[in-house]
């Protein structure tokens, strides 16, 4: 079996059962700050400029029609999931 450094060992690494947890939280946002963040995502960055602008315009229009962003700041709900295994 290969070790982390690339060498061979005669013993397989053994790990315990995976543990999983989720942690709900939120980020304070405005419609503008959310659109600005979305504009930095890889999928947006590789779009042709016209498609990128059209997509961001649709997102702005969607947010303008929602009560939370219309009031200014809102909490964007987030969920962080983690998975951990321990070496035995």
FENMOGI-V875205 format. One record per backbone hydrogen bond with DSSP energy under -0.5 kcal/mol. CO is the residue of the C=O (numbers start at 1). NH is the residue of the N-H. If there is no record, write none. Layout:
co:CO nh:NH
co:CO nh:NH
This chain:
co:1 nh:9
co:3 nh:6
co:7 nh:3
co:14 nh:88
co:19 nh:84
co:21 nh:82
co:23 nh:80
co:25 nh:78
co:27 nh:76
co:29 nh:74
co:30 nh:34
co:31 nh:35
co:32 nh:36
co:33 nh:37
co:34 nh:38
co:35 nh:39
co:37 nh:40
co:38 nh:41
co:41 nh:44
co:41 nh:45
co:42 nh:46
co:44 nh:47
co:48 nh:52
co:49 nh:53
co:50 nh:54
co:51 nh:55
co:52 nh:56
co:53 nh:57
co:54 nh:58
co:55 nh:59
co:56 nh:60
co:57 nh:61
co:58 nh:62
co:59 nh:63
co:60 nh:64
co:61 nh:65
co:62 nh:65
co:63 nh:66
co:66 nh:70
co:67 nh:71
co:68 nh:71
co:69 nh:72
co:71 nh:73
co:74 nh:29
co:74 nh:76
co:75 nh:77
co:76 nh:27
co:78 nh:25
co:79 nh:81
co:80 nh:23
co:82 nh:21
co:84 nh:19
co:86 nh:16
